[in-house]
Amino acid sequence: MSKQKQKFPALRLVVLAVAVGAIAGAIAVYVKGGLDGNTAATTIVAEADAAACSAKQTKARTVGDAATGHVAAMLAADPPRSLNNLGFNGPDGDPMTMADFSGKVVLMNLWATWCTPCREEMPALDALQAAKGSDRFEVVAVNVDRGDDEKPTTFLQETGIEELSYYRDASMKIFNDLKSQGLALGLPVTLLIGEDGCLLAHMNGPAEWASPDAEKLVDAALSDPK
């Protein structure tokens, strides 16, 4: 009888171990399922963005046709693609992406203080923002200088830039992301992005943004598709 009593504690330990193992297994499955679910959700969103942008081919061609004169180097996106995941820091220093501009057409310009053509076109970009900036359109000039903010902010102050908000990516990741897509060859780089984050047109090199040609280009991007 005493021998049987000695067996029960051991049996309880075995049952407990099995129960703990089952719980651990359930937790592992839950965590794994959660990660897979997140990945699947991200994939679904990316595929939806890609499908939405592929339908913008006519719009991209319309914008490309409007690129004449001083902005003739702007090429229609072929094909349009989603840039919603492009990341950089906002005026408050917090990380953001192009998705944060949903509902707004964006003329994104990548620039650096060591880039002479970038410096020369900054006042024109400021003027374009003054002329066309609204709740539907913004010039987003992203500085990609390495190091701290001293050089770019000093340059903007000395140049009298007042209308442009200060966007920044000291890591140059945004440039490298665009380079990997064949959109960035050097600086400056300018992208015209639709209200849904779809690339409509792009160019490498400077342009005269304070011009009727540039305003016509923006108007084409803002117009409803036909």
C-alpha positions as CSV (number, residue, x, y, z in Angstrom):
1,M,0.0,0.0,0.0
2,S,2.8,2.3,0.9
3,K,4.5,1.6,-2.5
4,Q,1.3,2.7,-4.4
5,K,1.3,6.0,-2.4
6,Q,4.8,6.6,-3.5
7,K,3.8,6.3,-7.2
8,F,1.2,9.0,-7.2
9,P,3.5,12.0,-6.7
10,A,5.6,10.8,-9.6
11,L,2.5,10.4,-11.7
12,R,1.3,13.9,-10.8
13,L,4.7,15.2,-11.9
14,V,4.4,13.5,-15.2
15,V,0.9,14.9,-15.8
16,L,2.1,18.4,-14.7
17,A,5.0,18.2,-17.1
18,V,2.7,17.1,-20.0
19,A,0.3,20.0,-19.1
20,V,3.2,22.5,-19.0
21,G,4.5,21.2,-22.3
22,A,1.0,21.6,-23.9
23,I,0.7,25.1,-22.6
24,A,4.2,26.0,-23.9
25,G,3.3,24.4,-27.2
26,A,0.1,26.4,-27.4
27,I,2.0,29.6,-26.6
28,A,4.6,28.8,-29.3
29,V,1.9,28.1,-31.8
30,Y,0.1,31.4,-30.9
31,V,3.3,33.4,-31.2
32,K,4.2,31.8,-34.5
33,G,0.7,32.3,-35.7
34,G,0.8,35.9,-34.7
35,L,4.0,36.6,-36.6
36,D,2.7,34.8,-39.6
37,G,-0.5,36.8,-39.4
38,N,1.4,40.1,-39.3
39,T,3.5,39.1,-42.3
40,A,0.3,38.0,-44.1
41,A,-1.4,41.3,-43.3
42,T,1.6,43.3,-44.5
43,T,1.7,41.3,-47.7
44,I,-2.0,41.8,-48.3
45,V,-1.6,45.6,-47.8
46,A,1.5,45.7,-50.2
47,E,-0.4,43.7,-52.8
48,A,-3.4,46.0,-52.5
49,D,-1.2,49.1,-52.9
50,A,0.5,47.5,-55.9
51,A,-2.9,46.8,-57.5
52,A,-4.1,50.3,-56.8
53,C,-1.0,51.8,-58.4
54,S,-1.1,49.6,-61.4
55,A,-4.4,51.1,-62.3
56,K,-2.8,54.6,-62.4
57,Q,-1.0,54.1,-65.7
58,T,-3.3,56.5,-67.5
59,K,-2.9,59.1,-64.8
60,A,0.9,58.8,-64.9
61,R,0.8,59.3,-68.7
62,T,-1.3,62.4,-68.3
63,V,1.1,63.8,-65.8
64,G,4.0,62.9,-68.1
65,D,2.4,64.7,-71.0
66,A,2.1,67.8,-68.8
67,A,5.8,67.8,-68.1
68,T,7.1,70.4,-70.6
69,G,9.4,73.4,-70.7
70,H,11.3,73.9,-67.5
71,V,10.1,70.5,-66.1
72,A,10.4,68.5,-69.3
73,A,12.8,66.1,-67.7
74,M,10.0,64.7,-65.5
75,L,9.3,61.2,-66.7
76,A,6.0,59.4,-66.3
77,A,6.2,56.4,-64.0
78,D,6.2,53.2,-66.0
79,P,4.8,51.5,-64.2
80,P,3.4,53.5,-61.3
81,R,4.3,51.9,-58.0
82,S,3.5,52.4,-54.3
83,L,6.0,54.5,-52.3
84,N,3.9,54.4,-49.1
85,N,6.8,52.7,-47.3
86,L,9.4,55.4,-48.0
87,G,10.6,56.5,-44.6
88,F,12.2,59.7,-43.2
89,N,11.8,62.1,-40.2
90,G,9.2,64.7,-40.0
91,P,9.5,68.4,-38.8
92,D,9.2,67.2,-35.2
93,G,12.0,64.7,-35.7
94,D,9.7,61.7,-35.4
95,P,9.8,58.9,-38.0
96,M,7.1,58.9,-40.7
97,T,6.4,57.4,-44.1
98,M,4.8,58.6,-47.3
99,A,1.6,56.9,-46.1
100,D,1.3,59.8,-43.7
101,F,0.5,62.0,-46.6
102,S,-2.5,60.0,-47.7
103,G,-5.0,62.3,-49.6
104,K,-2.3,64.8,-50.6
105,V,-0.3,65.0,-53.8
106,V,3.4,65.4,-52.9
107,L,6.4,66.7,-54.9
108,M,9.2,65.0,-53.0
109,N,12.7,66.4,-53.5
110,L,15.9,64.8,-52.0
111,W,18.6,67.4,-51.4
112,A,21.9,68.0,-49.5
113,T,23.9,71.1,-48.6
114,W,27.0,69.7,-50.5
115,C,24.9,69.4,-53.7
116,T,25.2,72.7,-55.6
117,P,22.2,72.1,-57.9
118,C,20.2,71.2,-54.8
119,R,21.1,74.5,-53.2
120,E,20.3,76.5,-56.3
121,E,16.8,75.1,-56.7
122,M,15.7,75.3,-53.1
123,P,14.3,78.8,-53.4
124,A,12.3,77.7,-56.4
125,L,10.8,74.8,-54.5
126,D,10.0,77.2,-51.6
127,A,8.2,79.5,-54.2
128,L,6.3,76.5,-55.6
129,Q,5.1,75.6,-52.1
130,A,4.1,79.2,-51.5
131,A,2.1,79.2,-54.8
132,K,0.5,75.8,-54.7
133,G,0.7,74.5,-51.2
134,S,-2.6,73.4,-49.7
135,D,-4.3,70.6,-47.9
136,R,-4.1,68.8,-51.3
137,F,-0.5,69.5,-52.2
138,E,2.8,69.8,-50.5
139,V,6.5,70.1,-51.6
140,V,8.3,67.7,-49.3
141,A,12.0,68.5,-49.4
142,V,14.0,65.8,-47.6
143,N,17.5,66.6,-46.6
144,V,20.0,63.7,-46.7
145,D,23.1,65.4,-45.2
146,R,25.1,63.1,-42.8
147,G,25.6,64.2,-39.3
148,D,23.5,66.6,-37.2
149,D,21.0,69.3,-38.3
150,E,23.3,72.3,-38.1
151,K,24.4,72.5,-41.8
152,P,21.0,72.0,-43.4
153,T,19.1,74.3,-40.9
154,T,21.7,77.0,-41.2
155,F,21.5,76.8,-45.0
156,L,17.7,77.1,-45.0
157,Q,17.8,80.1,-42.6
158,E,20.5,81.9,-44.6
159,T,18.7,81.2,-47.9
160,G,15.4,82.6,-46.6
161,I,13.4,79.4,-47.0
162,E,10.1,80.0,-45.2
163,E,7.4,77.8,-46.8
164,L,9.1,74.4,-46.8
165,S,8.8,72.2,-43.8
166,Y,11.9,70.5,-42.6
167,Y,12.1,66.8,-43.5
168,R,15.3,64.8,-42.9
169,D,17.0,61.4,-43.3
170,A,20.6,61.5,-42.1
171,S,21.0,57.8,-42.9
172,M,20.4,58.3,-46.6
173,K,18.2,55.2,-46.5
174,I,15.5,56.9,-48.5
175,F,18.0,57.6,-51.3
176,N,19.3,54.1,-51.3
177,D,15.7,52.7,-51.4
178,L,15.0,54.8,-54.4
179,K,18.3,53.9,-56.0
180,S,17.5,50.2,-55.6
181,Q,14.3,50.9,-57.6
182,G,16.3,52.7,-60.4
183,L,14.7,56.1,-59.4
184,A,17.8,57.8,-57.9
185,L,21.0,58.2,-59.8
186,G,22.3,61.2,-57.9
187,L,21.1,64.4,-56.3
188,P,18.7,66.2,-56.6
189,V,16.0,63.6,-57.1
190,T,12.4,64.7,-57.5
191,L,9.3,62.5,-57.4
192,L,5.7,63.4,-58.0
193,I,3.5,61.2,-55.9
194,G,-0.3,60.9,-56.0
195,E,-2.7,61.2,-53.1
196,D,-2.7,57.4,-52.7
197,G,1.1,57.1,-52.5
198,C,1.5,56.0,-56.1
199,L,4.5,57.3,-58.0
200,L,3.3,59.3,-61.0
201,A,6.5,60.8,-62.4
202,H,10.2,61.2,-61.5
203,M,13.4,62.9,-62.5
204,N,17.0,63.2,-61.7
205,G,18.7,66.7,-61.8
206,P,17.4,70.2,-61.1
207,A,14.5,72.1,-62.6
208,E,13.0,75.6,-62.4
209,W,10.2,74.9,-60.0
210,A,9.2,78.5,-59.7
211,S,7.6,78.5,-63.1
212,P,4.2,78.1,-64.9
213,D,5.5,74.8,-66.3
214,A,5.9,73.4,-62.7
215,E,2.5,74.7,-61.7
216,K,0.9,73.1,-64.7
217,L,2.6,69.8,-63.8
218,V,1.2,70.0,-60.3
219,D,-2.3,70.8,-61.6
220,A,-2.2,67.7,-63.8
221,A,-1.4,65.6,-60.7
222,L,-4.2,67.2,-58.8
223,S,-6.8,66.8,-61.6
224,D,-9.3,64.0,-61.5
225,P,-8.5,61.1,-63.8
226,K,-10.4,61.0,-67.0
